[in-house]
Amino acid sequence: MRMKLVSVVACWWLAEGRGPFSQTFYCFRTQPSDADWEDLWEQFDERRYLNAKKWRVGDDPYKLYAFNQRESERISSNRAVPDTRHPRCSLLVYHIELPPTSIIITFHNEARSTLLRTIRSVLNRTPMHLIQEIILVDDFSSDPDDCKQLLKLPKVKCLRNNERQGLVRSRMRGADIAQGTTLTFLDSHCEVNRDWLQPLLHRVKEDYTRVVCPVIDIINLDTFTYIESASELRGGFDWSLHFRWEQLSPEQKAQRLDPTEPIRTPIIAGGLFVIDKAWFDYLGKYDMDMDIWGGENFEISFRVWMCGGSLEIVPCSRVGHVFRKKHPYVFPDGNANTYIKNTKRTAEVWMDEYKQYYYAARPFPKWREPVNSRLLVHWPRPPTSSYVLITSP
């Protein structure tokens, strides 16, 4: 008779001094060997997990999450998606000793069906030895069980904020406890595609100052159909600091002799990327004073380029993402005010003489609170190698 795996979940409140994270809820499961993953899946009651928050007939399926909850729950958490890579991608050979990565997924009141599908896609389509851990950061969702019940899944750890902190500070919490030498940030409503991680880690291993992103395919918010996106795009912006996708110029396309070649991009979308952990620490991480959501992708993009790094989109890495038309959650200071505050911090710290164009496009932010705290950040010396722990100078 085959013996069943018994694993232990440890949960505790940890006091960490003063500040918004002085009391943080942690839940970690002792990790079994990779051979025991099947047992963990058997322990996880998926139907019970999903039925606890299931859409009910007569309710608006878009009300809670701004996408079709009914359709998301109809689709298997274990579904197959089309391989949208260029055929040449399957011929590429990656470094044999890629570093394992800590995958950090933050969420606030996410639909259980999309959160679970995100995690299962990672576990199904990623070599097990490349996953150091999957860190879920629950940004004070209404139900703590949204995260805690997922501890039965392989590699999963759970952190819960005891008050709402937003994307940036929640990601920082995950990064601070991460044990991997690289960090992989994902949104909580996406599905990774075949061999998505290897090309990203390969580029970072070659040069630790690279910050790399997948091509972001579209998961339709109404039907949840997985749709291939164009691969010859890069991130751009206008002077009011709104992100937009831009086609490569005809000259740039003509210079691309190999469709698998990475594309250098001025800006990343921000939801999905891989970065060396020591490099992330050296850069000063995220701006902790940015609230909820919005503008953080500009801040980190400008910082990477201006501190000697680079940003790339890697065509042979594909991740699908549910793009919503509105936010399903509340911004305490209002959506517009929060975005203005965050983008003003970016403009003041990183745009120098070009910030005049930002203020011409957005006159109101000039009279908001100053950002001296970020301007006075002291940078440590750069790391000497890709995987050196950075300590305070």
MARDO-207725 format. One record per atom (N, C-alpha, C): y, z, x. Coordinates in pm, whole numbers, plus 50000, padded with zeros to 5 digits. Atoms other than C-alpha are relative to their C-alpha. Layout:
residues N
YZX;...
END
This chain:
residues 393
498815000050085;500005000050000;501245000050089;498785001049921;503414990350133;500925011749969;499084988750018;505755019450187;501404994949970;498635003750036;509195017250030;500995006550095;498954995049913;512285021250240;500795011049931;499144989450050;514185053250191;501235000550089;498784999449921;517815052550301;500935010449939;499164988750039;520525078650280;501444995349989;498585002750017;524055075650146;500785012850025;499144988549972;526675098950287;501404997149950;498665001750052;529975103150104;500805012650028;499194988249974;532855125750193;501484996449995;498565001249987;536575131350178;500375004250141;499644997149861;538105130350523;501505002250010;498594997249975;541395146750611;500394994250134;499605006949878;543255126050867;501485002150030;498604997549972;546585142850912;500864997549878;499065001950109;549565133750702;500134985349966;499765013850038;550565102650515;499124995849883;500685004750120;549125081050237;498505000250011;501445000049983;545635081850387;499495013650046;500424986949952;545465119050456;498715004649932;501274997250067;542625121250202;499394986649960;500635012850028;540345090750203;498535002249974;501414998750038;536955087450037;499174989850076;500885008749923;534215073150260;498595000849943;501425000350032;530715062350167;499314990350094;500775008349910;528305049350430;498515002149972;501454999250011;524615041750400;499414998550139;500705001849874;522365046950698;499324986549998;500435013950003;521465011650797;498554998350043;501385003049962;517835000050795;499964988150093;500175012049920;516434973051014;500134987849911;499855012250077;516984937050912;498734996649921;501265003150068;513304934750815;499885007049865;500104992250124;513894959950534;501014995749894;499005004350097;516594940250351;499404997849862;500655002850128;514154929550082;499845012749917;500144987350070;513534965849996;501325004649939;498704995950054;517244972249954;500354992049875;499725007950119;517574943449710;499205005249881;500834994650108;514714958449509;500585013049946;499414987350043;516564991749496;501274997949917;498745002550068;519744975749363;499734994449860;500175004350140;519794972548982;501204991449962;498885009050023;522004941948946;500404999549853;499685001050143;521754939648569;500795012349953;499294987850040;522834975748525;501415000250057;498695000249936;525704971448770;500964990849923;499145009750067;527044940648589;500245003649854;499864997050143;526414952448232;500995011249973;499074988950020;528574983348283;501424995249974;498655005450019;531694961248288;499944986049938;500255013450051;530374931148097;501044995949895;499135005450103;532614908647889;499365001549862;500514998150135;532274915247516;500504988949908;499665010650094;532234889047244;501225004249918;498774997350072;535644886847079;501165003650091;498954996949903;537564897947389;500484987350069;499465011249922;539824874147580;499365000350138;500694999649871;537714864447885;500934999250121;499045001149891;540894859548093;500875012550014;499054988950008;542614892248005;499965009250121;500114989849895;541294915548275;500214994650140;500055004849862;540974893048580;500724986850023;499275012749989;543034861448511;499114988450041;500935011349995;539924839948535;498945002349892;500954999650110;537044832948297;498855009650031;501024989949974;535034865148312;498674996349936;501235003850070;532504851948059;499204989950082;500705010349922;531684821648274;499515005750133;500424994049874;531554841948595;498725008149982;501194991850025;528994865448440;498804991649958;501105008950037;526934836348311;499304994350123;500515006249878;526474822948665;499305010550086;500764990849915;523924838648898;500845004650120;499354995149877;525204860549180;499394993650123;500775005749889;522704841849396;500004984849995;500045014450025;523674806349304;500164992050129;499805009449890;523544776649539;501344993049981;498775007850005;526764758349626;499824987450085;500165012349922;527124722749757;500525001750142;499554999949861;527404718650133;501114989850014;498835008950000;530924704350161;500474996350140;499615003349863;531024700850539;499784985250028;500275013549950;531234667650719;498594999850058;501385000649948;527694655850813;499885003250149;500084997349856;528534658951183;499935015050030;499984985549975;528944696551145;498605005450022;501374995049986;525194701351114;499414996850136;500505003749867;524764685851460;500595008750111;499344991949897;527024710451641;499125011750042;500744988649944;525524737051866;501025010450044;499054989449971;527294770551898;499465009350108;500374990849892;527294796752170;498865009049956;501204992450035;524004815452179;500295015049986;499694985750004;525684849652222;501345002349929;498804997550078;528274850751947;500105014949966;499854985650027;529744885351881;499795003249853;500104995950141;528744903451561;501385004049948;498684997950057;531654907551324;499965010349888;499824990950114;532894934051083;500724992349890;499435007350113;533524917450747;500705010049908;499184990550075;536334934850558;500454993449870;499665005350132;536764929050184;500735011049923;499234990350078;539514947349996;500084995449855;499905003950141;539794948449619;500635011249918;499474990650098;541534965049327;499624994849861;500465003950134;539844963248985;499514985649996;500605013349996;537904932049080;498854999249900;501175002150086;535364917248838;498745002550081;501224996949926;531974930348938;499194987450032;500785012149977;530414895948904;500514992350121;499475007549886;532764879549156;499895008050129;500164991649880;532674909049397;498574999350051;501405000649960;528884908949398;499644986250054;500305013649953;528744871049436;500584997650139;499425000949866;531064873449737;499065006150104;500864993049904;528784898549909;498674992950017;501305006649991;525554880449824;500114986850074;499855012649926;526904847449954;500075002750149;499934996349858;527724864650284;498615003250053;501324996049954;524264880050311;499014988350001;500945011250009;522484847950209;500264989150102;499645011749920;524364823750434;500555003750138;499554995549869;525054843950748;498815005350078;501074994049919;522624851051033;500165015250005;499924985550013;521804887951002;500575006750123;499554993449878;522514895851366;501504998450023;498555001949985;526114883451328;500815009149908;499304990750089;526964908851056;499885014150055;499984986149955;527934941851214;499975009449880;499874991850120;528844956050874;500854992349901;499125005150105;530454946950544;500765012149946;499184988650039;533314971150481;500774996549873;499275001750126;534474972750120;501075010849991;498904990450015;537874989050076;500484999349855;499634999150141;538404999649716;501405006049992;498614995650004;542155001749667;500305006949866;499774991350116;542025028749398;499754992649868;500395006250127;540225008649130;499765010749895;500174990450110;539825024848790;498645006850003;501374994749998;536075029748842;499485000450143;500524999049862;534855043049180;498634993650017;501345005849989;531365029749100;500034985050029;499905014149963;532634994149146;499574998050144;500335000949857;532215000749517;498765008150034;501064990849957;529845030149546;498604994849969;501335005050035;526955013249367;499544988750092;500355011049909;527084984449615;499485005050134;500564994449876;526045008049894;498514997750011;501425003049996;522484999349801;499724986550065;500175013149938;523064964749948;500025001250152;500054999449854;522384957350315;501384999150064;498815000649913;525134963650571;501285005449937;498774996850072;527614976150309;500455014350027;499334987149993;530035004950369;501144999849898;498994999250104;532555017250116;501085010250036;498854991049987;536025032150160;500784999349870;499184999850122;538115042849863;501305007350027;498694993649989;541855049849876;500205009549883;499774990450108;542945080149675;501304997249926;498875005350074;546075061249565;500164985450037;499865014549977;547105024849543;500794997550128;499355002849873;548015011049887;500344985350020;499735014149984;547944973249855;499124993750107;500875007749912;546304946050061;500125003950146;499794997949858;547864952750401;499455013450045;500454986849956;547264990150426;498505002049976;501454999150023;543784986550277;499234992650108;500665007249891;542834960350532;500085007850131;499864991849880;544164982950804;498985011250002;501014989550005;541855010550686;498644994750040;501265006049962;538894987550714;499944996750147;499975003749859;539954974951055;499905012250091;500004988049915;540455010151190;498605005950019;501344994449984;536835020051128;498974989650042;500935010949969;535304986151210;499385001950138;500724998649875;532674986851484;499764986650071;500195013149938;532494949351548;501124996750097;498975004249906;534384932651831;500904989249941;499135009050075;535754907351583;500125005149857;499764996350139;537204912351236;500024987349916;499995011250093;536544888650947;500525005149866;499404995850127;538824892950646;499654989849892;500325008550115;537664879150310;500635005949875;499614995350132;539024880949958;498765003849920;501134994650078;536874896749688;499514990649891;500455009950099;536444865249476;499824986550070;500295012249927;535034839349711;498504998650021;501405002549966;531714823749815;499974992150130;500095007049872;530944814550173;498954989149991;500895011550001;529204781650241;499055000650119;501045000249897;526394771950475;500605000150140;499584999149859;526864781350843;501515001650012;498554998450003;530394792750770;500545008150117;499474990349904;530674820251031;499894995350145;500225003649860;529274805051351;501154992050061;498895007449938;532064779351406;501265008350020;498834991349985;534714806151356;499835009350120;500244990949887;533154830951599;499964992450131;500075008149877;532544803051851;501404997550055;498635002749954;536264794451865;500655012750056;499424987449951;537244831051907;499365004150131;500664996549874;534644836452179;500544991650116;499435008649897;536084806852372;501395004850042;498634995549972;539624821152346;500335011149901;499814988550089;540244856152209;501355000049931;498695000250065;543874847752121;500054990249882;500045008750117;542774822651859;499745008249873;500274994750133;542974832951495;499564988149916;500625012050058;540714809851297;499675002149853;500214999650145;540314801550929;499034989049959;500825010850055;537804781750725;500854990649916;499445008250107;538684752450504;499705007249869;500174992450124;539204768650165;499714990449885;500375007750118;537284751049889;500465007349874;499484994550126;538214756949524;498845003749909;500884996050109;536214776749271;500855000249874;499195001650120;537574766248933;500035012949918;499874987150070;538924796548745;499494999649857;500495001350137;537754782848410;498484998249995;501425003650004;534294768548485;499195005750115;500614995149877;533534783948827;499214989150073;500555011149923;532574749648953;500525000750143;499624999949858;532584748049334;500464985950036;499385013049977;534934719649437;500424998650145;499645002649861;535354704649783;501504997650015;498595002249967;538864706049932;500124990050114;499735009049888;540424680850168;499985008050130;500114992949872;539764689950529;501184997650093;498895003349910;542864674150685;501315005749945;498824992850046;545364699950564;500345011050099;499594988349923;547374726650740;501005008049916;499094991550075;549514755550620;501454997350035;498565001749979;553264751750576;500775009449909;499174991150082;556194768750405;501384994049982;498605003550015;559694764350272;500855011750048;499124989749943;562744784850372;500035012749917;500104987650078;562204809450087;498695007350028;501294994349957;558844817150256;498985000149886;501125002550089;556514803049997;499024991050072;501055007649932;553234790450137;499674987349922;500475012250064;552114754850069;499134992350098;500865008549917;549464731050196;500714986950030;499385012549958;550624700650392;498954990550056;500865010149940;548824668450473;500394997650145;499685004449865;548554659050837;500714986549992;499285012749997;550874630450926;499034988750035;500865011349960;549384595350970;499734999850150;500194999849855;549924599051345;498995010750040;500954989249970;548064632351354;498594996349957;501335004250046;545204618051151;499414989650094;500495010449910;544964588251385;499515005850132;500404993649875;544664611651684;498715008049987;501224992150023;541724630051525;498784990850006;501165008749982;538784610751668;498735006749951;501184992650042;536334638051568;500345008449877;499654992550122;536404651351208;499615014850005;500374985949987;534864684251326;500995007850085;499044993649910;537794691651558;500925009649924;499094990550066;539834722851465;501424994749990;498635004250027;543334717851326;500935011850027;499014989549977;546194738451466;500965000349882;499184998550120;548274752351183;501135009950025;498894990549982;551734768951178;499765013249927;500164988350087;550724793150899;498584999949945;501284998950069;547454805950757;500245005049857;499864995450139;546894812350387;499905015249993;499994985449987;546034848150483;498815007249940;501094993050065;543074856150262;498715000350079;501275001849932;540274844350490;500244996150144;499855003649859;540324845450870;499215009450089;500704992149898;538614858351185;500955002150117;499144996749887;540444876051468;499265009850091;500554990449904;539354894251784;500645013749975;499494986750035;539704931551720;500995005350103;499084995349896;541304939752056;501334992549994;498785008150013;543794911252007;500795004549877;499364995050121;544554923651655;500735013150029;499374987349964;545274958351794;501224997850089;498905002849910;547464944452071;501224994549926;498905006150075;549534924251825;500765010149913;499364990250087;550374955951634;499435000249860;500695000450129;547984948551348;500934994349893;499115004050109;549644943451010;501245009049998;498824991850026;553084956050908;499665009749886;500464989950097;552124988450731;500995002449886;499014997650104;555354989050528;500064988749898;500095010350104;554464957450336;499185005349884;500614994250120;553474965749980;499124989949925;500905006650096;550644953949751;499504986550050;500475013449964;550474916349822;501214990950017;498995010349986;552574887249947;500815001150127;499185000649880;554264876850270;499305004150127;500704995449879;551744892650508;499444988650082;500525011549925;550354858550602;501074993850089;498925004949914;553774847550733;500215009450118;499754990249894;554244879650929;498964999050111;501035000449896;550914877651107;499944986350066;500005013449941;551174839851158;501104998650105;498905000749903;554594841751324;499695008650122;500284990649891;553454871351531;498964994350097;501045005849914;550324853851660;500594989250089;499435010849920;552234822951772;501005005250103;498924995549913;555194841851922;499535009850107;500564991149898;552934865652116;498954993150084;500865007449909;550994838052286;498664995649945;501265004250060;548154831552042;500134986749929;499995012550077;547294802451816;499235002049871;500674999950130;546134795851461;499294986749979;500785012150022;543424771151368;499295000449865;500895001950113;541654757851062;498794992350052;501235005749943;538024749651146;499264992449890;500575008050109;536684720650932;498535002649972;501444997750020;533024730050984;499695013649940;500174987550073;533574763750819;500634998349862;499535001850138;533884762950440;499765012849920;500114988450088;534554791450199;500704996649869;499385002250130;535164787549826;500775012249954;499104989250041;537904808149663;500494997249858;499465001250136;538954814649302;501525001350008;498544999850000;542644805249283;500485002649857;499514996350132;544304822748990;501454995749982;498645004250031;547534812748817;500975011849991;499154988150006;548804848448793;499205011850052;500674987949953;548034883148925;499545008349879;500484992050112;545854904348696;500395014750009;499674985949981;547164937248836;501515001950004;498584996550009;550514955248826;500575002650139;499234996749880;553064955949110;500955011349961;499144988750040;554764990449092;501494996750002;498585003649989;558104975449202;500294986349940;499855013450055;557554942549021;499554989450099;500535010749916;555994910649155;501074993950090;498955006849923;559234893749261;500625009350103;499384990749906;560794924749419;499095003150119;500944997249892;557654931949620;499934988350097;500075011749912;557454896449752;501284998650082;498735000849928;561144896949843;500065010450112;500004989649897;560784929950029;499134996050118;500935003549893;557794917550226;500484988250083;499555011749925;559254883750318;501295003050077;498804996249923;562574899550420;499605006750131;500464993549877;560704921250669;499544989550101;500455010849912;559104889850810;501194992750061;498835007449952;562434871650836;500795007950103;499204991849910;564254900551003;499325002150135;500704996849876;561564907351261;499714987650083;500575011249925;560354872451353;500804987149997;499375013150014;562754844951246;501294998650079;498825000749913;565724853651472;501134992349933;498865007250055;568574828851420;499644991549878;500425008250114;566494809651164;499955007849870;500034992250124;566614838350918;501184996549909;498875004150084;569964824350798;499544990349892;500505009650099;567984797050622;499215007249891;500694991850100;565834823150451;501025006249905;499014993650086;568924841450325;500794989749918;499375010550080;570454808450212;499134996749878;500925002850110;567344802750001;499825012249909;500174987550075;567144839449893;501175009450031;498834991749967;570644855249895;499785014949973;500154986050040;569544887549726;499395009050107;500654990749905;567244901450002;500915005550108;499144995649890;570134904550250;500545014049975;499384987150032;571364935550069;498955010849974;501044989850016;568024953350049;499915008750124;500104990149893;566914981550278;499714993450135;500245005649867;566874975450657;498545001650042;501404999949954;563654970250852;499925004850144;499944995449861;564464989451170;498665005350051;501264994049955;561065006451177;499094989750064;500875010449944;559284973651246;500634993950125;499325005949884;561904961151491;499845008550124;500104990949886;561364991751711;498575001950049;501394998849956;557614986651753;499914997450150;500225001649856;556544990852117;498654993450022;501255007449982;553924965552227;499275004750126;500774996949879;551114975852467;499754987450081;500355011549918;549944953552747;498894991949934;501065008150061;547714924252647;498645003750055;501344997049953;543944928452670;499624991050116;500425007949885;542274916552988;498804991449969;501115008550042;539274902352805;499895000749850;500105000850144;538184894252456;499535013049937;500654988850065;536284926252398;500285013150072;499564987649939;538274953752568;500705008449895;499344991150094;539274983552360;501415002850047;498604997749966;543054986352355;500375014349964;499524986450025;544435021452388;501515000050006;498544999249998;547995033052355;500504999550143;499495001549863;550175024752659;500425013350061;
END
